Amino acid sequence: MPVTAEDLDRAIRAAFPVSHLEIEDQSSGCGSSYAILLVSEVFAGKNTLARHRLINQALKQEISQLHAFSQKSYTPTQYAEYLAKSG
């Protein structure tokens, strides 16, 4: 059974305090490739590798069923700065 965006949303929200979450199905609907953008205060003081490891561990079951998975992770402050630069 393919992984759905709802499956990922549920697993992420169960594992992290979420300030903002975007989930994009990049597989034209077949559920084999997703990109996420996750904003959480839990990432404060952690480098990119540590953040990705946290996400990978929390989504281990879901990721194992995917062909591709990409992620961006920000603290709320970093995300506000990101939005200000791209706005």
PDB file with one MODEL, atoms N, CA, C and O in Angstrom:
MODEL        1
ATOM      1  N   MET A   1       0.842  -1.182   0.000  1.00  0.00           N
ATOM      2  CA  MET A   1       0.000   0.000   0.000  1.00  0.00           C
ATOM      3  C   MET A   1       0.885   1.243   0.000  1.00  0.00           C
ATOM      4  O   MET A   1       1.785   1.359   0.833  1.00  0.00           O
ATOM      5  N   PRO A   2       0.642   2.172  -0.924  1.00  0.00           N
ATOM      6  CA  PRO A   2       1.502   3.351  -0.997  1.00  0.00           C
ATOM      7  C   PRO A   2       1.338   4.260   0.218  1.00  0.00           C
ATOM      8  O   PRO A   2       0.295   4.276   0.872  1.00  0.00           O
ATOM      9  N   VAL A   3       2.380   5.000   0.494  1.00  0.00           N
ATOM     10  CA  VAL A   3       2.358   5.983   1.575  1.00  0.00           C
ATOM     11  C   VAL A   3       1.616   7.212   1.055  1.00  0.00           C
ATOM     12  O   VAL A   3       1.863   7.666  -0.063  1.00  0.00           O
ATOM     13  N   THR A   4       0.718   7.740   1.861  1.00  0.00           N
ATOM     14  CA  THR A   4      -0.021   8.939   1.473  1.00  0.00           C
ATOM     15  C   THR A   4       0.528  10.158   2.213  1.00  0.00           C
ATOM     16  O   THR A   4       1.246  10.032   3.205  1.00  0.00           O
ATOM     17  N   ALA A   5       0.179  11.317   1.714  1.00  0.00           N
ATOM     18  CA  ALA A   5       0.567  12.553   2.393  1.00  0.00           C
ATOM     19  C   ALA A   5      -0.038  12.582   3.799  1.00  0.00           C
ATOM     20  O   ALA A   5       0.570  13.103   4.733  1.00  0.00           O
ATOM     21  N   GLU A   6      -1.224  12.025   3.936  1.00  0.00           N
ATOM     22  CA  GLU A   6      -1.876  11.972   5.252  1.00  0.00           C
ATOM     23  C   GLU A   6      -1.101  11.073   6.217  1.00  0.00           C
ATOM     24  O   GLU A   6      -0.998  11.376   7.405  1.00  0.00           O
ATOM     25  N   ASP A   7      -0.560   9.971   5.703  1.00  0.00           N
ATOM     26  CA  ASP A   7       0.273   9.096   6.538  1.00  0.00           C
ATOM     27  C   ASP A   7       1.486   9.855   7.067  1.00  0.00           C
ATOM     28  O   ASP A   7       1.808   9.787   8.253  1.00  0.00           O
ATOM     29  N   LEU A   8       2.152  10.577   6.171  1.00  0.00           N
ATOM     30  CA  LEU A   8       3.327  11.350   6.576  1.00  0.00           C
ATOM     31  C   LEU A   8       2.945  12.447   7.555  1.00  0.00           C
ATOM     32  O   LEU A   8       3.636  12.655   8.553  1.00  0.00           O
ATOM     33  N   ASP A   9       1.863  13.143   7.283  1.00  0.00           N
ATOM     34  CA  ASP A   9       1.400  14.214   8.162  1.00  0.00           C
ATOM     35  C   ASP A   9       1.151  13.671   9.564  1.00  0.00           C
ATOM     36  O   ASP A   9       1.595  14.259  10.550  1.00  0.00           O
ATOM     37  N   ARG A  10       0.448  12.563   9.650  1.00  0.00           N
ATOM     38  CA  ARG A  10       0.121  11.949  10.948  1.00  0.00           C
ATOM     39  C   ARG A  10       1.393  11.565  11.704  1.00  0.00           C
ATOM     40  O   ARG A  10       1.520  11.847  12.895  1.00  0.00           O
ATOM     41  N   ALA A  11       2.336  10.920  11.008  1.00  0.00           N
ATOM     42  CA  ALA A  11       3.571  10.465  11.656  1.00  0.00           C
ATOM     43  C   ALA A  11       4.427  11.642  12.116  1.00  0.00           C
ATOM     44  O   ALA A  11       5.003  11.606  13.203  1.00  0.00           O
ATOM     45  N   ILE A  12       4.509  12.681  11.292  1.00  0.00           N
ATOM     46  CA  ILE A  12       5.312  13.853  11.653  1.00  0.00           C
ATOM     47  C   ILE A  12       4.715  14.563  12.855  1.00  0.00           C
ATOM     48  O   ILE A  12       5.429  14.918  13.793  1.00  0.00           O
ATOM     49  N   ARG A  13       3.407  14.769  12.827  1.00  0.00           N
ATOM     50  CA  ARG A  13       2.758  15.483  13.937  1.00  0.00           C
ATOM     51  C   ARG A  13       2.790  14.672  15.234  1.00  0.00           C
ATOM     52  O   ARG A  13       2.750  15.250  16.321  1.00  0.00           O
ATOM     53  N   ALA A  14       2.862  13.358  15.136  1.00  0.00           N
ATOM     54  CA  ALA A  14       2.978  12.521  16.334  1.00  0.00           C
ATOM     55  C   ALA A  14       4.385  12.595  16.927  1.00  0.00           C
ATOM     56  O   ALA A  14       4.565  12.390  18.127  1.00  0.00           O
ATOM     57  N   ALA A  15       5.384  12.886  16.087  1.00  0.00           N
ATOM     58  CA  ALA A  15       6.781  12.855  16.539  1.00  0.00           C
ATOM     59  C   ALA A  15       7.351  14.225  16.899  1.00  0.00           C
ATOM     60  O   ALA A  15       8.295  14.313  17.684  1.00  0.00           O
ATOM     61  N   PHE A  16       6.783  15.300  16.331  1.00  0.00           N
ATOM     62  CA  PHE A  16       7.375  16.628  16.505  1.00  0.00           C
ATOM     63  C   PHE A  16       6.304  17.669  16.837  1.00  0.00           C
ATOM     64  O   PHE A  16       5.161  17.566  16.390  1.00  0.00           O
ATOM     65  N   PRO A  17       6.699  18.687  17.640  1.00  0.00           N
ATOM     66  CA  PRO A  17       5.810  19.845  17.780  1.00  0.00           C
ATOM     67  C   PRO A  17       5.959  20.671  16.494  1.00  0.00           C
ATOM     68  O   PRO A  17       7.025  21.229  16.235  1.00  0.00           O
ATOM     69  N   VAL A  18       4.911  20.746  15.707  1.00  0.00           N
ATOM     70  CA  VAL A  18       4.981  21.343  14.364  1.00  0.00           C
ATOM     71  C   VAL A  18       4.490  22.788  14.385  1.00  0.00           C
ATOM     72  O   VAL A  18       3.372  23.074  14.813  1.00  0.00           O
ATOM     73  N   SER A  19       5.353  23.696  13.912  1.00  0.00           N
ATOM     74  CA  SER A  19       4.940  25.087  13.711  1.00  0.00           C
ATOM     75  C   SER A  19       4.383  25.277  12.305  1.00  0.00           C
ATOM     76  O   SER A  19       3.440  26.039  12.094  1.00  0.00           O
ATOM     77  N   HIS A  20       4.982  24.571  11.349  1.00  0.00           N
ATOM     78  CA  HIS A  20       4.541  24.643   9.954  1.00  0.00           C
ATOM     79  C   HIS A  20       4.982  23.359   9.261  1.00  0.00           C
ATOM     80  O   HIS A  20       6.066  22.841   9.531  1.00  0.00           O
ATOM     81  N   LEU A  21       4.143  22.850   8.370  1.00  0.00           N
ATOM     82  CA  LEU A  21       4.465  21.621   7.658  1.00  0.00           C
ATOM     83  C   LEU A  21       3.916  21.692   6.248  1.00  0.00           C
ATOM     84  O   LEU A  21       2.746  22.012   6.038  1.00  0.00           O
ATOM     85  N   GLU A  22       4.774  21.389   5.281  1.00  0.00           N
ATOM     86  CA  GLU A  22       4.352  21.266   3.890  1.00  0.00           C
ATOM     87  C   GLU A  22       4.784  19.887   3.414  1.00  0.00           C
ATOM     88  O   GLU A  22       5.925  19.477   3.630  1.00  0.00           O
ATOM     89  N   ILE A  23       3.876  19.178   2.770  1.00  0.00           N
ATOM     90  CA  ILE A  23       4.171  17.861   2.214  1.00  0.00           C
ATOM     91  C   ILE A  23       3.791  17.897   0.745  1.00  0.00           C
ATOM     92  O   ILE A  23       2.649  18.199   0.400  1.00  0.00           O
ATOM     93  N   GLU A  24       4.741  17.592  -0.113  1.00  0.00           N
ATOM     94  CA  GLU A  24       4.497  17.615  -1.549  1.00  0.00           C
ATOM     95  C   GLU A  24       4.722  16.228  -2.141  1.00  0.00           C
ATOM     96  O   GLU A  24       5.809  15.660  -2.029  1.00  0.00           O
ATOM     97  N   ASP A  25       3.681  15.694  -2.771  1.00  0.00           N
ATOM     98  CA  ASP A  25       3.804  14.426  -3.484  1.00  0.00           C
ATOM     99  C   ASP A  25       4.439  14.742  -4.836  1.00  0.00           C
ATOM    100  O   ASP A  25       3.815  15.375  -5.687  1.00  0.00           O
ATOM    101  N   GLN A  26       5.673  14.303  -5.027  1.00  0.00           N
ATOM    102  CA  GLN A  26       6.407  14.583  -6.258  1.00  0.00           C
ATOM    103  C   GLN A  26       6.357  13.418  -7.235  1.00  0.00           C
ATOM    104  O   GLN A  26       7.135  13.365  -8.188  1.00  0.00           O
ATOM    105  N   SER A  27       5.439  12.485  -6.997  1.00  0.00           N
ATOM    106  CA  SER A  27       5.369  11.276  -7.819  1.00  0.00           C
ATOM    107  C   SER A  27       4.113  11.228  -8.686  1.00  0.00           C
ATOM    108  O   SER A  27       3.712  10.154  -9.133  1.00  0.00           O
ATOM    109  N   SER A  28       3.505  12.354  -8.920  1.00  0.00           N
ATOM    110  CA  SER A  28       2.277  12.421  -9.727  1.00  0.00           C
ATOM    111  C   SER A  28       1.144  11.577  -9.139  1.00  0.00           C
ATOM    112  O   SER A  28       0.319  11.035  -9.874  1.00  0.00           O
ATOM    113  N   GLY A  29       1.113  11.473  -7.825  1.00  0.00           N
ATOM    114  CA  GLY A  29      -0.004  10.815  -7.168  1.00  0.00           C
ATOM    115  C   GLY A  29       0.174   9.353  -6.808  1.00  0.00           C
ATOM    116  O   GLY A  29      -0.706   8.773  -6.173  1.00  0.00           O
ATOM    117  N   CYS A  30       1.294   8.730  -7.196  1.00  0.00           N
ATOM    118  CA  CYS A  30       1.437   7.304  -6.885  1.00  0.00           C
ATOM    119  C   CYS A  30       2.012   7.067  -5.486  1.00  0.00           C
ATOM    120  O   CYS A  30       2.047   5.926  -5.026  1.00  0.00           O
ATOM    121  N   GLY A  31       2.465   8.130  -4.799  1.00  0.00           N
ATOM    122  CA  GLY A  31       2.913   7.990  -3.423  1.00  0.00           C
ATOM    123  C   GLY A  31       4.291   7.395  -3.248  1.00  0.00           C
ATOM    124  O   GLY A  31       4.572   6.804  -2.205  1.00  0.00           O
ATOM    125  N   SER A  32       5.167   7.533  -4.243  1.00  0.00           N
ATOM    126  CA  SER A  32       6.500   6.947  -4.109  1.00  0.00           C
ATOM    127  C   SER A  32       7.597   7.982  -3.879  1.00  0.00           C
ATOM    128  O   SER A  32       8.748   7.620  -3.638  1.00  0.00           O
ATOM    129  N   SER A  33       7.248   9.270  -3.951  1.00  0.00           N
ATOM    130  CA  SER A  33       8.251  10.320  -3.810  1.00  0.00           C
ATOM    131  C   SER A  33       7.628  11.540  -3.142  1.00  0.00           C
ATOM    132  O   SER A  33       6.649  12.103  -3.632  1.00  0.00           O
ATOM    133  N   TYR A  34       8.212  11.933  -2.022  1.00  0.00           N
ATOM    134  CA  TYR A  34       7.694  13.082  -1.282  1.00  0.00           C
ATOM    135  C   TYR A  34       8.820  14.028  -0.906  1.00  0.00           C
ATOM    136  O   TYR A  34       9.966  13.623  -0.714  1.00  0.00           O
ATOM    137  N   ALA A  35       8.457  15.305  -0.808  1.00  0.00           N
ATOM    138  CA  ALA A  35       9.335  16.328  -0.265  1.00  0.00           C
ATOM    139  C   ALA A  35       8.576  16.985   0.890  1.00  0.00           C
ATOM    140  O   ALA A  35       7.385  17.273   0.776  1.00  0.00           O
ATOM    141  N   ILE A  36       9.270  17.214   1.992  1.00  0.00           N
ATOM    142  CA  ILE A  36       8.626  17.883   3.121  1.00  0.00           C
ATOM    143  C   ILE A  36       9.429  19.117   3.513  1.00  0.00           C
ATOM    144  O   ILE A  36      10.639  19.192   3.301  1.00  0.00           O
ATOM    145  N   LEU A  37       8.727  20.068   4.083  1.00  0.00           N
ATOM    146  CA  LEU A  37       9.329  21.217   4.733  1.00  0.00           C
ATOM    147  C   LEU A  37       8.714  21.230   6.129  1.00  0.00           C
ATOM    148  O   LEU A  37       7.500  21.365   6.283  1.00  0.00           O
ATOM    149  N   LEU A  38       9.556  21.090   7.134  1.00  0.00           N
ATOM    150  CA  LEU A  38       9.095  20.985   8.518  1.00  0.00           C
ATOM    151  C   LEU A  38       9.731  22.082   9.355  1.00  0.00           C
ATOM    152  O   LEU A  38      10.950  22.255   9.361  1.00  0.00           O
ATOM    153  N   VAL A  39       8.887  22.817  10.058  1.00  0.00           N
ATOM    154  CA  VAL A  39       9.347  23.869  10.962  1.00  0.00           C
ATOM    155  C   VAL A  39       8.968  23.443  12.380  1.00  0.00           C
ATOM    156  O   VAL A  39       7.800  23.197  12.684  1.00  0.00           O
ATOM    157  N   SER A  40       9.989  23.364  13.240  1.00  0.00           N
ATOM    158  CA  SER A  40       9.741  22.945  14.621  1.00  0.00           C
ATOM    159  C   SER A  40      10.810  23.524  15.537  1.00  0.00           C
ATOM    160  O   SER A  40      11.972  23.644  15.149  1.00  0.00           O
ATOM    161  N   GLU A  41      10.418  23.877  16.738  1.00  0.00           N
ATOM    162  CA  GLU A  41      11.385  24.388  17.710  1.00  0.00           C
ATOM    163  C   GLU A  41      12.341  23.297  18.191  1.00  0.00           C
ATOM    164  O   GLU A  41      13.378  23.607  18.777  1.00  0.00           O
ATOM    165  N   VAL A  42      12.015  22.045  17.955  1.00  0.00           N
ATOM    166  CA  VAL A  42      12.884  20.945  18.370  1.00  0.00           C
ATOM    167  C   VAL A  42      14.228  20.980  17.621  1.00  0.00           C
ATOM    168  O   VAL A  42      15.199  20.366  18.062  1.00  0.00           O
ATOM    169  N   PHE A  43      14.279  21.693  16.499  1.00  0.00           N
ATOM    170  CA  PHE A  43      15.510  21.765  15.708  1.00  0.00           C
ATOM    171  C   PHE A  43      16.503  22.814  16.221  1.00  0.00           C
ATOM    172  O   PHE A  43      17.626  22.887  15.723  1.00  0.00           O
ATOM    173  N   ALA A  44      16.114  23.610  17.188  1.00  0.00           N
ATOM    174  CA  ALA A  44      16.998  24.648  17.719  1.00  0.00           C
ATOM    175  C   ALA A  44      18.288  24.022  18.252  1.00  0.00           C
ATOM    176  O   ALA A  44      18.259  23.073  19.035  1.00  0.00           O
ATOM    177  N   GLY A  45      19.409  24.573  17.812  1.00  0.00           N
ATOM    178  CA  GLY A  45      20.712  24.104  18.276  1.00  0.00           C
ATOM    179  C   GLY A  45      21.217  22.853  17.571  1.00  0.00           C
ATOM    180  O   GLY A  45      22.284  22.343  17.911  1.00  0.00           O
ATOM    181  N   LYS A  46      20.467  22.353  16.598  1.00  0.00           N
ATOM    182  CA  LYS A  46      20.891  21.142  15.884  1.00  0.00           C
ATOM    183  C   LYS A  46      21.291  21.505  14.458  1.00  0.00           C
ATOM    184  O   LYS A  46      20.652  22.339  13.817  1.00  0.00           O
ATOM    185  N   ASN A  47      22.353  20.872  13.970  1.00  0.00           N
ATOM    186  CA  ASN A  47      22.769  21.115  12.593  1.00  0.00           C
ATOM    187  C   ASN A  47      21.868  20.322  11.638  1.00  0.00           C
ATOM    188  O   ASN A  47      21.026  19.535  12.069  1.00  0.00           O
ATOM    189  N   THR A  48      22.061  20.545  10.343  1.00  0.00           N
ATOM    190  CA  THR A  48      21.203  19.916   9.339  1.00  0.00           C
ATOM    191  C   THR A  48      21.229  18.395   9.431  1.00  0.00           C
ATOM    192  O   THR A  48      20.181  17.754   9.352  1.00  0.00           O
ATOM    193  N   LEU A  49      22.403  17.816   9.594  1.00  0.00           N
ATOM    194  CA  LEU A  49      22.511  16.358   9.676  1.00  0.00           C
ATOM    195  C   LEU A  49      21.724  15.813  10.870  1.00  0.00           C
ATOM    196  O   LEU A  49      21.014  14.816  10.737  1.00  0.00           O
ATOM    197  N   ALA A  50      21.841  16.450  12.019  1.00  0.00           N
ATOM    198  CA  ALA A  50      21.114  16.001  13.212  1.00  0.00           C
ATOM    199  C   ALA A  50      19.600  16.114  13.000  1.00  0.00           C
ATOM    200  O   ALA A  50      18.843  15.246  13.434  1.00  0.00           O
ATOM    201  N   ARG A  51      19.172  17.171  12.342  1.00  0.00           N
ATOM    202  CA  ARG A  51      17.740  17.351  12.062  1.00  0.00           C
ATOM    203  C   ARG A  51      17.239  16.247  11.138  1.00  0.00           C
ATOM    204  O   ARG A  51      16.187  15.654  11.375  1.00  0.00           O
ATOM    205  N   HIS A  52      18.005  15.978  10.082  1.00  0.00           N
ATOM    206  CA  HIS A  52      17.592  14.946   9.133  1.00  0.00           C
ATOM    207  C   HIS A  52      17.560  13.572   9.793  1.00  0.00           C
ATOM    208  O   HIS A  52      16.689  12.756   9.492  1.00  0.00           O
ATOM    209  N   ARG A  53      18.492  13.322  10.675  1.00  0.00           N
ATOM    210  CA  ARG A  53      18.483  12.031  11.386  1.00  0.00           C
ATOM    211  C   ARG A  53      17.233  11.894  12.260  1.00  0.00           C
ATOM    212  O   ARG A  53      16.630  10.822  12.326  1.00  0.00           O
ATOM    213  N   LEU A  54      16.854  12.974  12.921  1.00  0.00           N
ATOM    214  CA  LEU A  54      15.628  12.945  13.739  1.00  0.00           C
ATOM    215  C   LEU A  54      14.411  12.623  12.883  1.00  0.00           C
ATOM    216  O   LEU A  54      13.588  11.783  13.246  1.00  0.00           O
ATOM    217  N   ILE A  55      14.308  13.294  11.750  1.00  0.00           N
ATOM    218  CA  ILE A  55      13.165  13.076  10.854  1.00  0.00           C
ATOM    219  C   ILE A  55      13.203  11.660  10.284  1.00  0.00           C
ATOM    220  O   ILE A  55      12.185  10.969  10.267  1.00  0.00           O
ATOM    221  N   ASN A  56      14.373  11.230   9.820  1.00  0.00           N
ATOM    222  CA  ASN A  56      14.503   9.882   9.249  1.00  0.00           C
ATOM    223  C   ASN A  56      14.129   8.810  10.265  1.00  0.00           C
ATOM    224  O   ASN A  56      13.480   7.822   9.920  1.00  0.00           O
ATOM    225  N   GLN A  57      14.534   9.002  11.511  1.00  0.00           N
ATOM    226  CA  GLN A  57      14.208   8.025  12.553  1.00  0.00           C
ATOM    227  C   GLN A  57      12.701   8.000  12.813  1.00  0.00           C
ATOM    228  O   GLN A  57      12.107   6.930  12.949  1.00  0.00           O
ATOM    229  N   ALA A  58      12.093   9.174  12.881  1.00  0.00           N
ATOM    230  CA  ALA A  58      10.650   9.247  13.161  1.00  0.00           C
ATOM    231  C   ALA A  58       9.816   8.670  12.018  1.00  0.00           C
ATOM    232  O   ALA A  58       8.726   8.143  12.244  1.00  0.00           O
ATOM    233  N   LEU A  59      10.331   8.771  10.791  1.00  0.00           N
ATOM    234  CA  LEU A  59       9.579   8.316   9.617  1.00  0.00           C
ATOM    235  C   LEU A  59      10.180   7.060   8.995  1.00  0.00           C
ATOM    236  O   LEU A  59       9.965   6.783   7.815  1.00  0.00           O
ATOM    237  N   LYS A  60      10.928   6.305   9.783  1.00  0.00           N
ATOM    238  CA  LYS A  60      11.639   5.134   9.265  1.00  0.00           C
ATOM    239  C   LYS A  60      10.717   4.192   8.487  1.00  0.00           C
ATOM    240  O   LYS A  60      11.054   3.758   7.386  1.00  0.00           O
ATOM    241  N   GLN A  61       9.589   3.886   9.045  1.00  0.00           N
ATOM    242  CA  GLN A  61       8.644   2.949   8.412  1.00  0.00           C
ATOM    243  C   GLN A  61       8.129   3.499   7.081  1.00  0.00           C
ATOM    244  O   GLN A  61       8.086   2.783   6.081  1.00  0.00           O
ATOM    245  N   GLU A  62       7.738   4.780   7.078  1.00  0.00           N
ATOM    246  CA  GLU A  62       7.193   5.388   5.869  1.00  0.00           C
ATOM    247  C   GLU A  62       8.272   5.539   4.781  1.00  0.00           C
ATOM    248  O   GLU A  62       8.025   5.240   3.613  1.00  0.00           O
ATOM    249  N   ILE A  63       9.454   5.999   5.170  1.00  0.00           N
ATOM    250  CA  ILE A  63      10.536   6.217   4.203  1.00  0.00           C
ATOM    251  C   ILE A  63      10.959   4.909   3.550  1.00  0.00           C
ATOM    252  O   ILE A  63      11.325   4.897   2.375  1.00  0.00           O
ATOM    253  N   SER A  64      10.915   3.820   4.287  1.00  0.00           N
ATOM    254  CA  SER A  64      11.334   2.525   3.728  1.00  0.00           C
ATOM    255  C   SER A  64      10.442   2.093   2.563  1.00  0.00           C
ATOM    256  O   SER A  64      10.837   1.243   1.765  1.00  0.00           O
ATOM    257  N   GLN A  65       9.248   2.668   2.458  1.00  0.00           N
ATOM    258  CA  GLN A  65       8.317   2.308   1.395  1.00  0.00           C
ATOM    259  C   GLN A  65       8.364   3.289   0.214  1.00  0.00           C
ATOM    260  O   GLN A  65       7.639   3.120  -0.767  1.00  0.00           O
ATOM    261  N   LEU A  66       9.221   4.314   0.314  1.00  0.00           N
ATOM    262  CA  LEU A  66       9.287   5.340  -0.720  1.00  0.00           C
ATOM    263  C   LEU A  66      10.465   5.126  -1.658  1.00  0.00           C
ATOM    264  O   LEU A  66      11.467   4.508  -1.296  1.00  0.00           O
ATOM    265  N   HIS A  67      10.327   5.641  -2.850  1.00  0.00           N
ATOM    266  CA  HIS A  67      11.432   5.643  -3.809  1.00  0.00           C
ATOM    267  C   HIS A  67      12.356   6.824  -3.535  1.00  0.00           C
ATOM    268  O   HIS A  67      13.576   6.696  -3.639  1.00  0.00           O
ATOM    269  N   ALA A  68      11.776   7.980  -3.185  1.00  0.00           N
ATOM    270  CA  ALA A  68      12.562   9.185  -2.927  1.00  0.00           C
ATOM    271  C   ALA A  68      11.899  10.001  -1.820  1.00  0.00           C
ATOM    272  O   ALA A  68      10.674  10.055  -1.711  1.00  0.00           O
ATOM    273  N   PHE A  69      12.748  10.640  -0.998  1.00  0.00           N
ATOM    274  CA  PHE A  69      12.262  11.467   0.098  1.00  0.00           C
ATOM    275  C   PHE A  69      13.258  12.596   0.306  1.00  0.00           C
ATOM    276  O   PHE A  69      14.442  12.350   0.534  1.00  0.00           O
ATOM    277  N   SER A  70      12.784  13.819   0.230  1.00  0.00           N
ATOM    278  CA  SER A  70      13.660  14.962   0.509  1.00  0.00           C
ATOM    279  C   SER A  70      13.034  15.798   1.613  1.00  0.00           C
ATOM    280  O   SER A  70      11.817  15.810   1.794  1.00  0.00           O
ATOM    281  N   GLN A  71      13.881  16.487   2.337  1.00  0.00           N
ATOM    282  CA  GLN A  71      13.395  17.230   3.489  1.00  0.00           C
ATOM    283  C   GLN A  71      14.157  18.526   3.681  1.00  0.00           C
ATOM    284  O   GLN A  71      15.353  18.623   3.404  1.00  0.00           O
ATOM    285  N   LYS A  72      13.431  19.511   4.161  1.00  0.00           N
ATOM    286  CA  LYS A  72      14.005  20.772   4.618  1.00  0.00           C
ATOM    287  C   LYS A  72      13.474  20.972   6.021  1.00  0.00           C
ATOM    288  O   LYS A  72      12.293  20.746   6.285  1.00  0.00           O
ATOM    289  N   SER A  73      14.344  21.395   6.915  1.00  0.00           N
ATOM    290  CA  SER A  73      13.928  21.580   8.303  1.00  0.00           C
ATOM    291  C   SER A  73      14.451  22.915   8.819  1.00  0.00           C
ATOM    292  O   SER A  73      15.607  23.278   8.603  1.00  0.00           O
ATOM    293  N   TYR A  74      13.573  23.630   9.502  1.00  0.00           N
ATOM    294  CA  TYR A  74      13.897  24.951  10.023  1.00  0.00           C
ATOM    295  C   TYR A  74      13.362  25.100  11.440  1.00  0.00           C
ATOM    296  O   TYR A  74      12.396  24.446  11.833  1.00  0.00           O
ATOM    297  N   THR A  75      14.012  25.973  12.194  1.00  0.00           N
ATOM    298  CA  THR A  75      13.412  26.442  13.437  1.00  0.00           C
ATOM    299  C   THR A  75      12.411  27.526  13.027  1.00  0.00           C
ATOM    300  O   THR A  75      12.480  28.022  11.903  1.00  0.00           O
ATOM    301  N   PRO A  76      11.491  27.900  13.904  1.00  0.00           N
ATOM    302  CA  PRO A  76      10.549  28.973  13.547  1.00  0.00           C
ATOM    303  C   PRO A  76      11.261  30.281  13.156  1.00  0.00           C
ATOM    304  O   PRO A  76      10.827  30.965  12.229  1.00  0.00           O
ATOM    305  N   THR A  77      12.332  30.623  13.848  1.00  0.00           N
ATOM    306  CA  THR A  77      13.087  31.843  13.526  1.00  0.00           C
ATOM    307  C   THR A  77      13.731  31.736  12.151  1.00  0.00           C
ATOM    308  O   THR A  77      13.669  32.678  11.360  1.00  0.00           O
ATOM    309  N   GLN A  78      14.348  30.596  11.862  1.00  0.00           N
ATOM    310  CA  GLN A  78      14.968  30.398  10.555  1.00  0.00           C
ATOM    311  C   GLN A  78      13.932  30.441   9.438  1.00  0.00           C
ATOM    312  O   GLN A  78      14.198  30.976   8.361  1.00  0.00           O
ATOM    313  N   TYR A  79      12.763  29.885   9.690  1.00  0.00           N
ATOM    314  CA  TYR A  79      11.724  29.876   8.672  1.00  0.00           C
ATOM    315  C   TYR A  79      11.222  31.291   8.402  1.00  0.00           C
ATOM    316  O   TYR A  79      10.965  31.644   7.251  1.00  0.00           O
ATOM    317  N   ALA A  80      11.078  32.102   9.442  1.00  0.00           N
ATOM    318  CA  ALA A  80      10.675  33.484   9.260  1.00  0.00           C
ATOM    319  C   ALA A  80      11.708  34.238   8.434  1.00  0.00           C
ATOM    320  O   ALA A  80      11.348  35.048   7.580  1.00  0.00           O
ATOM    321  N   GLU A  81      12.991  33.976   8.683  1.00  0.00           N
ATOM    322  CA  GLU A  81      14.058  34.595   7.894  1.00  0.00           C
ATOM    323  C   GLU A  81      14.014  34.118   6.448  1.00  0.00           C
ATOM    324  O   GLU A  81      14.200  34.912   5.525  1.00  0.00           O
ATOM    325  N   TYR A  82      13.769  32.830   6.247  1.00  0.00           N
ATOM    326  CA  TYR A  82      13.653  32.248   4.912  1.00  0.00           C
ATOM    327  C   TYR A  82      12.515  32.908   4.140  1.00  0.00           C
ATOM    328  O   TYR A  82      12.674  33.256   2.970  1.00  0.00           O
ATOM    329  N   LEU A  83      11.372  33.080   4.792  1.00  0.00           N
ATOM    330  CA  LEU A  83      10.223  33.719   4.144  1.00  0.00           C
ATOM    331  C   LEU A  83      10.517  35.184   3.813  1.00  0.00           C
ATOM    332  O   LEU A  83      10.113  35.679   2.761  1.00  0.00           O
ATOM    333  N   ALA A  84      11.214  35.867   4.703  1.00  0.00           N
ATOM    334  CA  ALA A  84      11.539  37.286   4.470  1.00  0.00           C
ATOM    335  C   ALA A  84      12.463  37.431   3.259  1.00  0.00           C
ATOM    336  O   ALA A  84      12.330  38.378   2.485  1.00  0.00           O
ATOM    337  N   LYS A  85      13.393  36.500   3.097  1.00  0.00           N
ATOM    338  CA  LYS A  85      14.325  36.553   1.967  1.00  0.00           C
ATOM    339  C   LYS A  85      13.639  36.198   0.653  1.00  0.00           C
ATOM    340  O   LYS A  85      13.958  36.764  -0.392  1.00  0.00           O
ATOM    341  N   SER A  86      12.695  35.258   0.708  1.00  0.00           N
ATOM    342  CA  SER A  86      12.057  34.825  -0.535  1.00  0.00           C
ATOM    343  C   SER A  86      10.829  35.664  -0.890  1.00  0.00           C
ATOM    344  O   SER A  86      10.280  35.535  -1.984  1.00  0.00           O
ATOM    345  N   GLY A  87      10.406  36.514   0.026  1.00  0.00           N
ATOM    346  CA  GLY A  87       9.181  37.275  -0.157  1.00  0.00           C
ATOM    347  C   GLY A  87       9.293  38.452  -0.996  1.00  0.00           C
ATOM    348  O   GLY A  87       8.306  39.157  -1.207  1.00  0.00           O
TER     349      GLY A  87
ENDMDL
END
